[in-house]
Amino acid sequence: FGAVWLAKEKKSNYIAAIKCIRKSQLVESGLEGQLRREVEIQGHLRHRNILRMLGIFSDSAHIYLILEYASGGSVAALLKEK
């Protein structure tokens, strides 16, 4: 869950996806540990078929994941088409 936005770094024009997750929603669903593990695992992965997590930051209400951008929509949408 969460919303995903397209972002562009001003200096380099690098395009990334930013996933915003509400902390309250994470706590309510009991998925804090799962997100922590996912961040740890994805932070170490280097594979040409897996998008990289480039960074993470947070504020008082949200956690933001900076992810490598892939055009073409979501995997779920692509699978539904086939």
N, C-alpha and C positions, 0 to 999 in steps of 0.2 A: 504494500500500500504506500501511498504517497503520490505527490505530483512531480512530474519531470519537466524541466525547462531546458531549452537550448541556450547556451551562453557562449560569448566570444570574448577572449582575453584581449584587452585593448592594444597592448604593445605588439604582440605577435600575431594577432588575429586568429589564434588557435581556437577551434570550436570544440566544445565539450557539452556533455549533458549534466545537469545538476538535478539530483533527486532530493526532494525535500520531504522529510518524514516528521510528523508531529510527535513530540516526546510523549504527550498524554495518551495518544492512540497506541503507541508502542507499549507503554506501561499497562494500559487497560487490557491489551491482548496478551500480555505476558511474554512478549517476544524480545525483550532487551538482550537476553543472553544469545539468542539466535542471531540478532543483528551484530552483536559484538564478534561472534565467531565468523560470520560472513565477511565482516570488514577485515578481520585478521587474515583469513584465508585468501580473499581476493586481493589484498594488499601484497601478497607474495607471489601470486600467479603470474606467469609470463608464458602465454600461449597464443599463437596467431588466431585461433578460433574463439578466444575468450576475451571479452572487452576488459580493459584494465580500469581499476579504480585509481584515480590520480591523486585523490586527497579527500579529506573529511574535515568539516568544521561544524560548530554548533552555536546557537544562541540560547536564550533562556527557554524557548518554546519548541525549537526545531533542531533536527540533525540534517546536515547537508552533505551528500555524497557527490563528489566530482568524478564523473565517469567518462571514459572514452566515448565519443559520439559515433554512432553507426546510423547511417541514413537508411531509409527503407521501412521504417516502422518497427513495431514490436515483433518479437518471435511468435507470440501467441496469435497475432493477426496473420502472419505468414502461414502458420500451421493451419489455421481455419480455412484459408484459401485453397489449400491442397486437400 
